[in-house]
Amino acid sequence: ALPLNTADDQRLDLLRAMVAEDPDNELAQFSLGQALFERRAYGEAEHAFARAAQLQPDLMMAHLRLGECLLALARPVDARRPIEIARELAIAQNHVGPRGDAEDLLEEIADELD
């Protein structure tokens, strides 16, 4: 029987290939970041989300995930700004769920840095 993560590995390889072929494709960068995030590869995911956010500054989820990666990497000070940006974008774009997520994360950071 095939190991369970084979499909995941193939998906990751495919996304990495897409990003290598077209590094300026924000959706490929975001998708790679998401796949890495799901595997808890936060360091690598951080770079993909940062690039996606740079390429498409209004891509709210890229900023939110970037902040979550930085929090997971125990970098709350660095995490604050991308999460604040995500919150501002969520308000502007009327994304209620992500806005709540961003506000919860900002509270968590405030508690941690207190």
mmCIF file of the C-alpha atoms, coordinates in Angstrom:
data_MODEL
# 
_entry.id   MODEL 
# 
loop_
_atom_site.group_PDB 
_atom_site.id 
_atom_site.type_symbol 
_atom_site.label_atom_id 
_atom_site.label_alt_id 
_atom_site.label_comp_id 
_atom_site.label_asym_id 
_atom_site.label_entity_id 
_atom_site.label_seq_id 
_atom_site.pdbx_PDB_ins_code 
_atom_site.Cartn_x 
_atom_site.Cartn_y 
_atom_site.Cartn_z 
_atom_site.occupancy 
_atom_site.B_iso_or_equiv 
_atom_site.pdbx_formal_charge 
_atom_site.auth_seq_id 
_atom_site.auth_comp_id 
_atom_site.auth_asym_id 
_atom_site.auth_atom_id 
_atom_site.pdbx_PDB_model_num 
ATOM 1   C CA . ALA A 1 1   ? 0.000   0.000  0.000   1.00 0.00 ? 1   ALA A CA 1 
ATOM 2   C CA . LEU A 1 2   ? 1.122   3.534  -0.747  1.00 0.00 ? 2   LEU A CA 1 
ATOM 3   C CA . PRO A 1 3   ? 1.960   5.740  2.207   1.00 0.00 ? 3   PRO A CA 1 
ATOM 4   C CA . LEU A 1 4   ? -0.827  8.195  2.969   1.00 0.00 ? 4   LEU A CA 1 
ATOM 5   C CA . ASN A 1 5   ? 1.208   11.292 2.199   1.00 0.00 ? 5   ASN A CA 1 
ATOM 6   C CA . THR A 1 6   ? 2.130   10.349 -1.390  1.00 0.00 ? 6   THR A CA 1 
ATOM 7   C CA . ALA A 1 7   ? -0.667  12.459 -2.912  1.00 0.00 ? 7   ALA A CA 1 
ATOM 8   C CA . ASP A 1 8   ? 0.374   15.329 -0.631  1.00 0.00 ? 8   ASP A CA 1 
ATOM 9   C CA . ASP A 1 9   ? 3.994   14.984 -1.724  1.00 0.00 ? 9   ASP A CA 1 
ATOM 10  C CA . GLN A 1 10  ? 2.952   15.022 -5.377  1.00 0.00 ? 10  GLN A CA 1 
ATOM 11  C CA . ARG A 1 11  ? 0.771   18.086 -4.808  1.00 0.00 ? 11  ARG A CA 1 
ATOM 12  C CA . LEU A 1 12  ? 3.638   19.850 -3.058  1.00 0.00 ? 12  LEU A CA 1 
ATOM 13  C CA . ASP A 1 13  ? 6.053   18.938 -5.873  1.00 0.00 ? 13  ASP A CA 1 
ATOM 14  C CA . LEU A 1 14  ? 3.557   20.241 -8.430  1.00 0.00 ? 14  LEU A CA 1 
ATOM 15  C CA . LEU A 1 15  ? 3.064   23.521 -6.548  1.00 0.00 ? 15  LEU A CA 1 
ATOM 16  C CA . ARG A 1 16  ? 6.821   23.951 -6.122  1.00 0.00 ? 16  ARG A CA 1 
ATOM 17  C CA . ALA A 1 17  ? 7.249   23.398 -9.865  1.00 0.00 ? 17  ALA A CA 1 
ATOM 18  C CA . MET A 1 18  ? 4.526   25.961 -10.641 1.00 0.00 ? 18  MET A CA 1 
ATOM 19  C CA . VAL A 1 19  ? 6.202   28.538 -8.396  1.00 0.00 ? 19  VAL A CA 1 
ATOM 20  C CA . ALA A 1 20  ? 9.633   27.809 -9.876  1.00 0.00 ? 20  ALA A CA 1 
ATOM 21  C CA . GLU A 1 21  ? 8.214   28.266 -13.382 1.00 0.00 ? 21  GLU A CA 1 
ATOM 22  C CA . ASP A 1 22  ? 6.294   31.455 -12.551 1.00 0.00 ? 22  ASP A CA 1 
ATOM 23  C CA . PRO A 1 23  ? 7.510   33.030 -9.285  1.00 0.00 ? 23  PRO A CA 1 
ATOM 24  C CA . ASP A 1 24  ? 5.322   36.093 -9.918  1.00 0.00 ? 24  ASP A CA 1 
ATOM 25  C CA . ASN A 1 25  ? 2.089   34.088 -9.827  1.00 0.00 ? 25  ASN A CA 1 
ATOM 26  C CA . GLU A 1 26  ? 0.563   35.109 -6.499  1.00 0.00 ? 26  GLU A CA 1 
ATOM 27  C CA . LEU A 1 27  ? -2.010  32.304 -6.527  1.00 0.00 ? 27  LEU A CA 1 
ATOM 28  C CA . ALA A 1 28  ? 0.677   29.661 -7.064  1.00 0.00 ? 28  ALA A CA 1 
ATOM 29  C CA . GLN A 1 29  ? 2.687   31.217 -4.223  1.00 0.00 ? 29  GLN A CA 1 
ATOM 30  C CA . PHE A 1 30  ? -0.386  31.280 -1.975  1.00 0.00 ? 30  PHE A CA 1 
ATOM 31  C CA . SER A 1 31  ? -1.321  27.682 -2.822  1.00 0.00 ? 31  SER A CA 1 
ATOM 32  C CA . LEU A 1 32  ? 2.217   26.513 -2.086  1.00 0.00 ? 32  LEU A CA 1 
ATOM 33  C CA . GLY A 1 33  ? 2.148   28.435 1.197   1.00 0.00 ? 33  GLY A CA 1 
ATOM 34  C CA . GLN A 1 34  ? -1.175  26.839 2.133   1.00 0.00 ? 34  GLN A CA 1 
ATOM 35  C CA . ALA A 1 35  ? 0.098   23.305 1.371   1.00 0.00 ? 35  ALA A CA 1 
ATOM 36  C CA . LEU A 1 36  ? 3.219   23.941 3.464   1.00 0.00 ? 36  LEU A CA 1 
ATOM 37  C CA . PHE A 1 37  ? 1.160   25.553 6.258   1.00 0.00 ? 37  PHE A CA 1 
ATOM 38  C CA . GLU A 1 38  ? -1.038  22.441 6.436   1.00 0.00 ? 38  GLU A CA 1 
ATOM 39  C CA . ARG A 1 39  ? 2.137   20.387 6.936   1.00 0.00 ? 39  ARG A CA 1 
ATOM 40  C CA . ARG A 1 40  ? 3.369   22.791 9.627   1.00 0.00 ? 40  ARG A CA 1 
ATOM 41  C CA . ALA A 1 41  ? 6.356   23.764 7.454   1.00 0.00 ? 41  ALA A CA 1 
ATOM 42  C CA . TYR A 1 42  ? 5.953   27.324 8.716   1.00 0.00 ? 42  TYR A CA 1 
ATOM 43  C CA . GLY A 1 43  ? 9.392   28.626 7.767   1.00 0.00 ? 43  GLY A CA 1 
ATOM 44  C CA . GLU A 1 44  ? 8.974   27.728 4.113   1.00 0.00 ? 44  GLU A CA 1 
ATOM 45  C CA . ALA A 1 45  ? 5.295   28.723 4.109   1.00 0.00 ? 45  ALA A CA 1 
ATOM 46  C CA . GLU A 1 46  ? 6.245   32.149 5.491   1.00 0.00 ? 46  GLU A CA 1 
ATOM 47  C CA . HIS A 1 47  ? 8.259   32.925 2.349   1.00 0.00 ? 47  HIS A CA 1 
ATOM 48  C CA . ALA A 1 48  ? 5.482   31.829 -0.012  1.00 0.00 ? 48  ALA A CA 1 
ATOM 49  C CA . PHE A 1 49  ? 2.824   33.882 1.819   1.00 0.00 ? 49  PHE A CA 1 
ATOM 50  C CA . ALA A 1 50  ? 5.123   36.929 2.015   1.00 0.00 ? 50  ALA A CA 1 
ATOM 51  C CA . ARG A 1 51  ? 5.722   36.726 -1.737  1.00 0.00 ? 51  ARG A CA 1 
ATOM 52  C CA . ALA A 1 52  ? 1.996   36.284 -2.468  1.00 0.00 ? 52  ALA A CA 1 
ATOM 53  C CA . ALA A 1 53  ? 1.182   39.318 -0.300  1.00 0.00 ? 53  ALA A CA 1 
ATOM 54  C CA . GLN A 1 54  ? 3.901   41.345 -2.020  1.00 0.00 ? 54  GLN A CA 1 
ATOM 55  C CA . LEU A 1 55  ? 2.609   40.385 -5.483  1.00 0.00 ? 55  LEU A CA 1 
ATOM 56  C CA . GLN A 1 56  ? -1.045  41.046 -4.619  1.00 0.00 ? 56  GLN A CA 1 
ATOM 57  C CA . PRO A 1 57  ? -1.223  43.459 -1.665  1.00 0.00 ? 57  PRO A CA 1 
ATOM 58  C CA . ASP A 1 58  ? -5.009  43.072 -1.284  1.00 0.00 ? 58  ASP A CA 1 
ATOM 59  C CA . LEU A 1 59  ? -4.792  39.257 -0.936  1.00 0.00 ? 59  LEU A CA 1 
ATOM 60  C CA . MET A 1 60  ? -6.084  39.313 2.619   1.00 0.00 ? 60  MET A CA 1 
ATOM 61  C CA . MET A 1 61  ? -5.554  35.622 3.410   1.00 0.00 ? 61  MET A CA 1 
ATOM 62  C CA . ALA A 1 62  ? -1.877  35.817 2.406   1.00 0.00 ? 62  ALA A CA 1 
ATOM 63  C CA . HIS A 1 63  ? -1.306  38.470 5.085   1.00 0.00 ? 63  HIS A CA 1 
ATOM 64  C CA . LEU A 1 64  ? -3.300  36.499 7.668   1.00 0.00 ? 64  LEU A CA 1 
ATOM 65  C CA . ARG A 1 65  ? -1.455  33.233 6.974   1.00 0.00 ? 65  ARG A CA 1 
ATOM 66  C CA . LEU A 1 66  ? 1.894   35.062 6.983   1.00 0.00 ? 66  LEU A CA 1 
ATOM 67  C CA . GLY A 1 67  ? 1.066   36.335 10.469  1.00 0.00 ? 67  GLY A CA 1 
ATOM 68  C CA . GLU A 1 68  ? 0.004   32.859 11.588  1.00 0.00 ? 68  GLU A CA 1 
ATOM 69  C CA . CYS A 1 69  ? 3.302   31.408 10.316  1.00 0.00 ? 69  CYS A CA 1 
ATOM 70  C CA . LEU A 1 70  ? 5.273   34.030 12.224  1.00 0.00 ? 70  LEU A CA 1 
ATOM 71  C CA . LEU A 1 71  ? 3.274   33.296 15.381  1.00 0.00 ? 71  LEU A CA 1 
ATOM 72  C CA . ALA A 1 72  ? 3.927   29.570 14.943  1.00 0.00 ? 72  ALA A CA 1 
ATOM 73  C CA . LEU A 1 73  ? 7.634   30.416 14.590  1.00 0.00 ? 73  LEU A CA 1 
ATOM 74  C CA . ALA A 1 74  ? 7.447   32.278 17.946  1.00 0.00 ? 74  ALA A CA 1 
ATOM 75  C CA . ARG A 1 75  ? 7.846   35.710 16.308  1.00 0.00 ? 75  ARG A CA 1 
ATOM 76  C CA . PRO A 1 76  ? 4.836   37.615 17.689  1.00 0.00 ? 76  PRO A CA 1 
ATOM 77  C CA . VAL A 1 77  ? 6.433   41.037 17.177  1.00 0.00 ? 77  VAL A CA 1 
ATOM 78  C CA . ASP A 1 78  ? 6.906   40.317 13.442  1.00 0.00 ? 78  ASP A CA 1 
ATOM 79  C CA . ALA A 1 79  ? 3.452   38.725 13.208  1.00 0.00 ? 79  ALA A CA 1 
ATOM 80  C CA . ARG A 1 80  ? 1.569   41.830 14.355  1.00 0.00 ? 80  ARG A CA 1 
ATOM 81  C CA . ARG A 1 81  ? 1.869   43.934 11.179  1.00 0.00 ? 81  ARG A CA 1 
ATOM 82  C CA . PRO A 1 82  ? 0.701   41.346 8.607   1.00 0.00 ? 82  PRO A CA 1 
ATOM 83  C CA . ILE A 1 83  ? -2.224  40.452 10.872  1.00 0.00 ? 83  ILE A CA 1 
ATOM 84  C CA . GLU A 1 84  ? -3.146  44.153 11.220  1.00 0.00 ? 84  GLU A CA 1 
ATOM 85  C CA . ILE A 1 85  ? -3.033  44.460 7.413   1.00 0.00 ? 85  ILE A CA 1 
ATOM 86  C CA . ALA A 1 86  ? -5.224  41.338 7.106   1.00 0.00 ? 86  ALA A CA 1 
ATOM 87  C CA . ARG A 1 87  ? -7.710  42.858 9.554   1.00 0.00 ? 87  ARG A CA 1 
ATOM 88  C CA . GLU A 1 88  ? -7.857  46.147 7.595   1.00 0.00 ? 88  GLU A CA 1 
ATOM 89  C CA . LEU A 1 89  ? -8.366  44.237 4.329   1.00 0.00 ? 89  LEU A CA 1 
ATOM 90  C CA . ALA A 1 90  ? -11.003 41.984 5.915   1.00 0.00 ? 90  ALA A CA 1 
ATOM 91  C CA . ILE A 1 91  ? -12.948 45.072 7.012   1.00 0.00 ? 91  ILE A CA 1 
ATOM 92  C CA . ALA A 1 92  ? -12.590 46.724 3.582   1.00 0.00 ? 92  ALA A CA 1 
ATOM 93  C CA . GLN A 1 93  ? -13.561 43.491 1.773   1.00 0.00 ? 93  GLN A CA 1 
ATOM 94  C CA . ASN A 1 94  ? -16.319 42.592 4.244   1.00 0.00 ? 94  ASN A CA 1 
ATOM 95  C CA . HIS A 1 95  ? -14.849 39.216 5.281   1.00 0.00 ? 95  HIS A CA 1 
ATOM 96  C CA . VAL A 1 96  ? -16.436 38.672 8.681   1.00 0.00 ? 96  VAL A CA 1 
ATOM 97  C CA . GLY A 1 97  ? -14.776 35.342 9.592   1.00 0.00 ? 97  GLY A CA 1 
ATOM 98  C CA . PRO A 1 98  ? -11.192 36.348 8.767   1.00 0.00 ? 98  PRO A CA 1 
ATOM 99  C CA . ARG A 1 99  ? -11.718 39.689 10.495  1.00 0.00 ? 99  ARG A CA 1 
ATOM 100 C CA . GLY A 1 100 ? -12.649 37.837 13.689  1.00 0.00 ? 100 GLY A CA 1 
ATOM 101 C CA . ASP A 1 101 ? -9.643  35.522 13.256  1.00 0.00 ? 101 ASP A CA 1 
ATOM 102 C CA . ALA A 1 102 ? -7.316  38.502 12.828  1.00 0.00 ? 102 ALA A CA 1 
ATOM 103 C CA . GLU A 1 103 ? -8.752  40.241 15.896  1.00 0.00 ? 103 GLU A CA 1 
ATOM 104 C CA . ASP A 1 104 ? -8.356  37.063 17.994  1.00 0.00 ? 104 ASP A CA 1 
ATOM 105 C CA . LEU A 1 105 ? -4.734  36.737 16.853  1.00 0.00 ? 105 LEU A CA 1 
ATOM 106 C CA . LEU A 1 106 ? -3.992  40.392 17.622  1.00 0.00 ? 106 LEU A CA 1 
ATOM 107 C CA . GLU A 1 107 ? -5.418  39.879 21.137  1.00 0.00 ? 107 GLU A CA 1 
ATOM 108 C CA . GLU A 1 108 ? -3.246  36.779 21.535  1.00 0.00 ? 108 GLU A CA 1 
ATOM 109 C CA . ILE A 1 109 ? -0.168  38.800 20.489  1.00 0.00 ? 109 ILE A CA 1 
ATOM 110 C CA . ALA A 1 110 ? -1.053  41.644 22.872  1.00 0.00 ? 110 ALA A CA 1 
ATOM 111 C CA . ASP A 1 111 ? -1.369  39.136 25.749  1.00 0.00 ? 111 ASP A CA 1 
ATOM 112 C CA . GLU A 1 112 ? 1.911   37.468 24.804  1.00 0.00 ? 112 GLU A CA 1 
ATOM 113 C CA . LEU A 1 113 ? 3.826   40.750 24.614  1.00 0.00 ? 113 LEU A CA 1 
ATOM 114 C CA . ASP A 1 114 ? 2.280   42.208 27.751  1.00 0.00 ? 114 ASP A CA 1 
# 
